[in-house]
Amino acid sequence: MAEHHFKFIEKGNLGLIGLGVMGQNLVLNLESRGFSV
């Protein structure tokens, strides 16, 4: 199972490191809802 690291940064609401396919879909979903990733 892929390990995901969540990190809050100033420029974005959420930073994701170690993306697999599910992580990429999560990022696209968050961006479509107005989050800066």
mmCIF file of the N, C-alpha and C atoms, coordinates in Angstrom:
data_MODEL
# 
_entry.id   MODEL 
# 
loop_
_atom_site.group_PDB 
_atom_site.id 
_atom_site.type_symbol 
_atom_site.label_atom_id 
_atom_site.label_alt_id 
_atom_site.label_comp_id 
_atom_site.label_asym_id 
_atom_site.label_entity_id 
_atom_site.label_seq_id 
_atom_site.pdbx_PDB_ins_code 
_atom_site.Cartn_x 
_atom_site.Cartn_y 
_atom_site.Cartn_z 
_atom_site.occupancy 
_atom_site.B_iso_or_equiv 
_atom_site.pdbx_formal_charge 
_atom_site.auth_seq_id 
_atom_site.auth_comp_id 
_atom_site.auth_asym_id 
_atom_site.auth_atom_id 
_atom_site.pdbx_PDB_model_num 
ATOM 1   N N  . MET A 1 1  ? 0.850   -1.188 0.000  1.00 0.00 ? 1  MET A N  1 
ATOM 2   C CA . MET A 1 1  ? 0.000   0.000  0.000  1.00 0.00 ? 1  MET A CA 1 
ATOM 3   C C  . MET A 1 1  ? 0.891   1.246  0.000  1.00 0.00 ? 1  MET A C  1 
ATOM 4   N N  . ALA A 1 2  ? 0.534   2.193  -0.813 1.00 0.00 ? 2  ALA A N  1 
ATOM 5   C CA . ALA A 1 2  ? 1.317   3.428  -0.913 1.00 0.00 ? 2  ALA A CA 1 
ATOM 6   C C  . ALA A 1 2  ? 1.152   4.258  0.352  1.00 0.00 ? 2  ALA A C  1 
ATOM 7   N N  . GLU A 1 3  ? 2.221   4.914  0.723  1.00 0.00 ? 3  GLU A N  1 
ATOM 8   C CA . GLU A 1 3  ? 2.191   5.774  1.905  1.00 0.00 ? 3  GLU A CA 1 
ATOM 9   C C  . GLU A 1 3  ? 2.045   7.218  1.453  1.00 0.00 ? 3  GLU A C  1 
ATOM 10  N N  . HIS A 1 4  ? 1.087   7.913  2.015  1.00 0.00 ? 4  HIS A N  1 
ATOM 11  C CA . HIS A 1 4  ? 0.849   9.304  1.649  1.00 0.00 ? 4  HIS A CA 1 
ATOM 12  C C  . HIS A 1 4  ? 1.259   10.207 2.802  1.00 0.00 ? 4  HIS A C  1 
ATOM 13  N N  . HIS A 1 5  ? 1.898   11.294 2.461  1.00 0.00 ? 5  HIS A N  1 
ATOM 14  C CA . HIS A 1 5  ? 2.329   12.262 3.463  1.00 0.00 ? 5  HIS A CA 1 
ATOM 15  C C  . HIS A 1 5  ? 1.558   13.554 3.249  1.00 0.00 ? 5  HIS A C  1 
ATOM 16  N N  . PHE A 1 6  ? 0.870   14.005 4.272  1.00 0.00 ? 6  PHE A N  1 
ATOM 17  C CA . PHE A 1 6  ? 0.124   15.250 4.196  1.00 0.00 ? 6  PHE A CA 1 
ATOM 18  C C  . PHE A 1 6  ? 0.917   16.341 4.897  1.00 0.00 ? 6  PHE A C  1 
ATOM 19  N N  . LYS A 1 7  ? 1.014   17.478 4.264  1.00 0.00 ? 7  LYS A N  1 
ATOM 20  C CA . LYS A 1 7  ? 1.813   18.562 4.828  1.00 0.00 ? 7  LYS A CA 1 
ATOM 21  C C  . LYS A 1 7  ? 1.134   19.886 4.489  1.00 0.00 ? 7  LYS A C  1 
ATOM 22  N N  . PHE A 1 8  ? 0.914   20.697 5.501  1.00 0.00 ? 8  PHE A N  1 
ATOM 23  C CA . PHE A 1 8  ? 0.311   21.999 5.275  1.00 0.00 ? 8  PHE A CA 1 
ATOM 24  C C  . PHE A 1 8  ? 1.405   23.018 4.975  1.00 0.00 ? 8  PHE A C  1 
ATOM 25  N N  . ILE A 1 9  ? 1.210   23.779 3.910  1.00 0.00 ? 9  ILE A N  1 
ATOM 26  C CA . ILE A 1 9  ? 2.190   24.779 3.503  1.00 0.00 ? 9  ILE A CA 1 
ATOM 27  C C  . ILE A 1 9  ? 1.482   26.101 3.275  1.00 0.00 ? 9  ILE A C  1 
ATOM 28  N N  . GLU A 1 10 ? 2.243   27.193 3.248  1.00 0.00 ? 10 GLU A N  1 
ATOM 29  C CA . GLU A 1 10 ? 1.640   28.519 3.142  1.00 0.00 ? 10 GLU A CA 1 
ATOM 30  C C  . GLU A 1 10 ? 0.981   28.758 1.787  1.00 0.00 ? 10 GLU A C  1 
ATOM 31  N N  . LYS A 1 11 ? 1.598   28.309 0.713  1.00 0.00 ? 11 LYS A N  1 
ATOM 32  C CA . LYS A 1 11 ? 1.092   28.640 -0.621 1.00 0.00 ? 11 LYS A CA 1 
ATOM 33  C C  . LYS A 1 11 ? -0.142  27.836 -0.996 1.00 0.00 ? 11 LYS A C  1 
ATOM 34  N N  . GLY A 1 12 ? -0.298  26.652 -0.430 1.00 0.00 ? 12 GLY A N  1 
ATOM 35  C CA . GLY A 1 12 ? -1.443  25.823 -0.774 1.00 0.00 ? 12 GLY A CA 1 
ATOM 36  C C  . GLY A 1 12 ? -2.169  25.375 0.477  1.00 0.00 ? 12 GLY A C  1 
ATOM 37  N N  . ASN A 1 13 ? -3.392  24.916 0.304  1.00 0.00 ? 13 ASN A N  1 
ATOM 38  C CA . ASN A 1 13 ? -4.148  24.393 1.427  1.00 0.00 ? 13 ASN A CA 1 
ATOM 39  C C  . ASN A 1 13 ? -3.612  23.028 1.851  1.00 0.00 ? 13 ASN A C  1 
ATOM 40  N N  . LEU A 1 14 ? -3.097  22.271 0.890  1.00 0.00 ? 14 LEU A N  1 
ATOM 41  C CA . LEU A 1 14 ? -2.645  20.924 1.190  1.00 0.00 ? 14 LEU A CA 1 
ATOM 42  C C  . LEU A 1 14 ? -1.562  20.520 0.208  1.00 0.00 ? 14 LEU A C  1 
ATOM 43  N N  . GLY A 1 15 ? -0.497  19.922 0.729  1.00 0.00 ? 15 GLY A N  1 
ATOM 44  C CA . GLY A 1 15 ? 0.557   19.380 -0.126 1.00 0.00 ? 15 GLY A CA 1 
ATOM 45  C C  . GLY A 1 15 ? 0.570   17.868 0.010  1.00 0.00 ? 15 GLY A C  1 
ATOM 46  N N  . LEU A 1 16 ? 0.645   17.151 -1.095 1.00 0.00 ? 16 LEU A N  1 
ATOM 47  C CA . LEU A 1 16 ? 0.642   15.692 -1.065 1.00 0.00 ? 16 LEU A CA 1 
ATOM 48  C C  . LEU A 1 16 ? 1.911   15.186 -1.731 1.00 0.00 ? 16 LEU A C  1 
ATOM 49  N N  . ILE A 1 17 ? 2.626   14.310 -1.041 1.00 0.00 ? 17 ILE A N  1 
ATOM 50  C CA . ILE A 1 17 ? 3.855   13.729 -1.573 1.00 0.00 ? 17 ILE A CA 1 
ATOM 51  C C  . ILE A 1 17 ? 3.672   12.218 -1.663 1.00 0.00 ? 17 ILE A C  1 
ATOM 52  N N  . GLY A 1 18 ? 4.175   11.618 -2.709 1.00 0.00 ? 18 GLY A N  1 
ATOM 53  C CA . GLY A 1 18 ? 4.080   10.168 -2.869 1.00 0.00 ? 18 GLY A CA 1 
ATOM 54  C C  . GLY A 1 18 ? 2.748   9.764  -3.475 1.00 0.00 ? 18 GLY A C  1 
ATOM 55  N N  . LEU A 1 19 ? 2.386   10.398 -4.564 1.00 0.00 ? 19 LEU A N  1 
ATOM 56  C CA . LEU A 1 19 ? 1.086   10.158 -5.175 1.00 0.00 ? 19 LEU A CA 1 
ATOM 57  C C  . LEU A 1 19 ? 1.092   8.899  -6.032 1.00 0.00 ? 19 LEU A C  1 
ATOM 58  N N  . GLY A 1 20 ? 0.086   8.091  -5.835 1.00 0.00 ? 20 GLY A N  1 
ATOM 59  C CA . GLY A 1 20 ? -0.219  7.015  -6.758 1.00 0.00 ? 20 GLY A CA 1 
ATOM 60  C C  . GLY A 1 20 ? -1.421  7.463  -7.571 1.00 0.00 ? 20 GLY A C  1 
ATOM 61  N N  . VAL A 1 21 ? -2.077  6.539  -8.227 1.00 0.00 ? 21 VAL A N  1 
ATOM 62  C CA . VAL A 1 21 ? -3.259  6.883  -9.028 1.00 0.00 ? 21 VAL A CA 1 
ATOM 63  C C  . VAL A 1 21 ? -4.367  7.427  -8.132 1.00 0.00 ? 21 VAL A C  1 
ATOM 64  N N  . MET A 1 22 ? -4.579  6.793  -6.983 1.00 0.00 ? 22 MET A N  1 
ATOM 65  C CA . MET A 1 22 ? -5.627  7.270  -6.076 1.00 0.00 ? 22 MET A CA 1 
ATOM 66  C C  . MET A 1 22 ? -5.289  8.650  -5.534 1.00 0.00 ? 22 MET A C  1 
ATOM 67  N N  . GLY A 1 23 ? -4.019  8.884  -5.231 1.00 0.00 ? 23 GLY A N  1 
ATOM 68  C CA . GLY A 1 23 ? -3.596  10.187 -4.749 1.00 0.00 ? 23 GLY A CA 1 
ATOM 69  C C  . GLY A 1 23 ? -3.786  11.269 -5.789 1.00 0.00 ? 23 GLY A C  1 
ATOM 70  N N  . GLN A 1 24 ? -3.496  10.926 -7.036 1.00 0.00 ? 24 GLN A N  1 
ATOM 71  C CA . GLN A 1 24 ? -3.675  11.894 -8.119 1.00 0.00 ? 24 GLN A CA 1 
ATOM 72  C C  . GLN A 1 24 ? -5.147  12.250 -8.262 1.00 0.00 ? 24 GLN A C  1 
ATOM 73  N N  . ASN A 1 25 ? -6.014  11.254 -8.190 1.00 0.00 ? 25 ASN A N  1 
ATOM 74  C CA . ASN A 1 25 ? -7.451  11.522 -8.273 1.00 0.00 ? 25 ASN A CA 1 
ATOM 75  C C  . ASN A 1 25 ? -7.920  12.367 -7.101 1.00 0.00 ? 25 ASN A C  1 
ATOM 76  N N  . LEU A 1 26 ? -7.351  12.135 -5.919 1.00 0.00 ? 26 LEU A N  1 
ATOM 77  C CA . LEU A 1 26 ? -7.697  12.942 -4.750 1.00 0.00 ? 26 LEU A CA 1 
ATOM 78  C C  . LEU A 1 26 ? -7.312  14.396 -4.966 1.00 0.00 ? 26 LEU A C  1 
ATOM 79  N N  . VAL A 1 27 ? -6.107  14.620 -5.493 1.00 0.00 ? 27 VAL A N  1 
ATOM 80  C CA . VAL A 1 27 ? -5.646  15.989 -5.751 1.00 0.00 ? 27 VAL A CA 1 
ATOM 81  C C  . VAL A 1 27 ? -6.546  16.672 -6.769 1.00 0.00 ? 27 VAL A C  1 
ATOM 82  N N  . LEU A 1 28 ? -6.887  15.980 -7.843 1.00 0.00 ? 28 LEU A N  1 
ATOM 83  C CA . LEU A 1 28 ? -7.760  16.575 -8.859 1.00 0.00 ? 28 LEU A CA 1 
ATOM 84  C C  . LEU A 1 28 ? -9.128  16.895 -8.271 1.00 0.00 ? 28 LEU A C  1 
ATOM 85  N N  . ASN A 1 29 ? -9.625  16.033 -7.400 1.00 0.00 ? 29 ASN A N  1 
ATOM 86  C CA . ASN A 1 29 ? -10.909 16.261 -6.743 1.00 0.00 ? 29 ASN A CA 1 
ATOM 87  C C  . ASN A 1 29 ? -10.838 17.497 -5.851 1.00 0.00 ? 29 ASN A C  1 
ATOM 88  N N  . LEU A 1 30 ? -9.769  17.615 -5.067 1.00 0.00 ? 30 LEU A N  1 
ATOM 89  C CA . LEU A 1 30 ? -9.617  18.782 -4.193 1.00 0.00 ? 30 LEU A CA 1 
ATOM 90  C C  . LEU A 1 30 ? -9.510  20.064 -5.007 1.00 0.00 ? 30 LEU A C  1 
ATOM 91  N N  . GLU A 1 31 ? -8.741  20.023 -6.103 1.00 0.00 ? 31 GLU A N  1 
ATOM 92  C CA . GLU A 1 31 ? -8.601  21.221 -6.940 1.00 0.00 ? 31 GLU A CA 1 
ATOM 93  C C  . GLU A 1 31 ? -9.941  21.640 -7.525 1.00 0.00 ? 31 GLU A C  1 
ATOM 94  N N  . SER A 1 32 ? -10.753 20.675 -7.927 1.00 0.00 ? 32 SER A N  1 
ATOM 95  C CA . SER A 1 32 ? -12.053 21.002 -8.511 1.00 0.00 ? 32 SER A CA 1 
ATOM 96  C C  . SER A 1 32 ? -12.993 21.624 -7.484 1.00 0.00 ? 32 SER A C  1 
ATOM 97  N N  . ARG A 1 33 ? -12.707 21.413 -6.203 1.00 0.00 ? 33 ARG A N  1 
ATOM 98  C CA . ARG A 1 33 ? -13.526 21.981 -5.129 1.00 0.00 ? 33 ARG A CA 1 
ATOM 99  C C  . ARG A 1 33 ? -12.950 23.271 -4.570 1.00 0.00 ? 33 ARG A C  1 
ATOM 100 N N  . GLY A 1 34 ? -11.912 23.794 -5.233 1.00 0.00 ? 34 GLY A N  1 
ATOM 101 C CA . GLY A 1 34 ? -11.403 25.106 -4.862 1.00 0.00 ? 34 GLY A CA 1 
ATOM 102 C C  . GLY A 1 34 ? -10.196 25.110 -3.946 1.00 0.00 ? 34 GLY A C  1 
ATOM 103 N N  . PHE A 1 35 ? -9.640  23.944 -3.641 1.00 0.00 ? 35 PHE A N  1 
ATOM 104 C CA . PHE A 1 35 ? -8.439  23.890 -2.806 1.00 0.00 ? 35 PHE A CA 1 
ATOM 105 C C  . PHE A 1 35 ? -7.207  24.111 -3.665 1.00 0.00 ? 35 PHE A C  1 
ATOM 106 N N  . SER A 1 36 ? -6.214  24.752 -3.086 1.00 0.00 ? 36 SER A N  1 
ATOM 107 C CA . SER A 1 36 ? -4.929  24.920 -3.752 1.00 0.00 ? 36 SER A CA 1 
ATOM 108 C C  . SER A 1 36 ? -4.014  23.809 -3.271 1.00 0.00 ? 36 SER A C  1 
ATOM 109 N N  . VAL A 1 37 ? -3.523  23.006 -4.200 1.00 0.00 ? 37 VAL A N  1 
ATOM 110 C CA . VAL A 1 37 ? -2.709  21.841 -3.834 1.00 0.00 ? 37 VAL A CA 1 
ATOM 111 C C  . VAL A 1 37 ? -1.322  22.003 -4.414 1.00 0.00 ? 37 VAL A C  1 
# 
